[in-house]
Amino acid sequence: MRLRVAFSAAMLASAACASRRPTTAAAPSGAALAQVYFWRARPAKVDEYTRYIRDVAEPIDHEAQRTGAFLSVTTYLASDSTLPWTHMRVFLLRDSAQLRGLSDALTAAGVRVQPDSARRRMQGEYSASLRDRVGASVMQIVR
């Protein structure tokens, strides 16, 4: 467990050396938790995965945010190739209730944005061909 926390802290610290691509305004002051997802784009797929986030994931994120699923989300693109991840997505959350509902809210938003289940399945398969999940962590925001 300590290793996982240390890894997560190191990953966030390394974000300071990463390119930042905000998907929303500055972090809201009411944020208490962050759900952080680490992804590694497959070889020669960094640009394609970045486009996928912009074109497919962000509309779903915005729909989920509109319904109160989270406060904000920011995607970071690492410029350091020695990191184990290429993309880090940080969802800021008000409390543990938002954290518990985040996954279901993103799924529901995906259905609203793309109601055709066959197309959603194809999008999921396409995203899986672009990247691998490196890890995820929930972190408290220190003020």
N, C-alpha and C positions, 0 to 999 in steps of 0.2 A: 504494500500500500504506500509506504513512504517513497519507494522508487517511482511509483506512478505519479505521486504528487510532485516529486522533484522533476520528473520528466515534463510534466505539464507546466510547471513553473518555468523551466528552462525554455520550453517552446514559446510561452508568452513573452519571456524576456527577449528571445531571439526575434520576436515580431518587430522589435524596435529597429532591427536591421532589415526588415522586409519592406517591400513595396506595399502601400496601403491603398485599397480601392474601396472607399466607403460606399455603402448602398443606402444609407440613410443619413440624417443629420447627426450632429454631435451626440454623444451618449447622454441620455436623459438622467437627471439627477436622482430619480427614484429607483434606479437600478441597484439591486442588492446581490444578484447572482449572474453568472455568465455560463451558458452552455457552449462549450468550445468543441468544434469538430476539426480534426486534422485529416487532410486528404493528400495523397501523392498522385499527381497526374502520371499516367503511363508515359514511357519514352516517346518523345516527339508529339505529345498530346497536350502540352501546357496551354498553348493558345486556344486549342479546340475546347478544352475543358473550361477555360476562362470564359469563352463565348457561351458555352452551355449554361454556366452559372448566370451570366447576364441575361440570356435570352429565354431560359426555361425556369431556372430556380428562382431568380429574383421576382418575376411576376407572382409566383406562388408565395414567396416570402411577403411581398407587399399585401397580398390578399389576407394572409394569416395575421399580419400586423394590424391591418384594418379592423379585424374582428377581435383584437386584444390579446392575441397569442403571445406576444413579446413586445418589448419596448423599442428595440432597434437591432439591426444586424449589420455587421461589417465583415467583408471578405478581405483577407490579407493574402498577397501573393509574395512568396519568399523570393528574394533575389540571391540568397546564399544557397548554392547547390549542394552544400554539405548537410543541410538540414534533412531530417527524414520526411518532411512534408513539403508540398509545393503551395498548397492552399489551406488557409485556416479560416474557418467561419465562426464568428463570435456573436451569439445571440444574447442580448442583455435582457434580463428578466427582473420583474418587480419582486417576486417572492417564490416560495416553493410551489404554490398552487399553479403559477404560470409554468414552472419547470415541469411539473407532473403532466400538464396538458399539452406541452409543446409538440410532441410527436404526433398526437392525434389531430391537433389543430393544423399542422402542416399538411398532413394527409388529407384532411377535409378541404383545405384551401386548394390543394392539388386537384381534387375532384371538381371544385367550382371553376377553377381556371381551365381545366381540360376534362370535360364531362365524359368523353369517349374513353372507356376503359382500355380498349385495344391500343389507342394512341398513348395513354399513360404507361401501359406496359412497355411499349416500344421505347418511350422516353427513358424509362427505368433501365432497360437493357442497354440503350445507347450510353447513358451515364456510366453504367458499370464497365463499359468497354473503354472508358476514358480515364478512369482513376481507381485507386484502391484506398480504402479507409485505413489510416494509420492509427487513429485513436480518437478518444473523446474524453472530456473531463468537465465536471461542474466545479466552478470556482466562486468563492465569495469575493465581492468587490470591496477593496480596502479604501477607505476615504481618509 
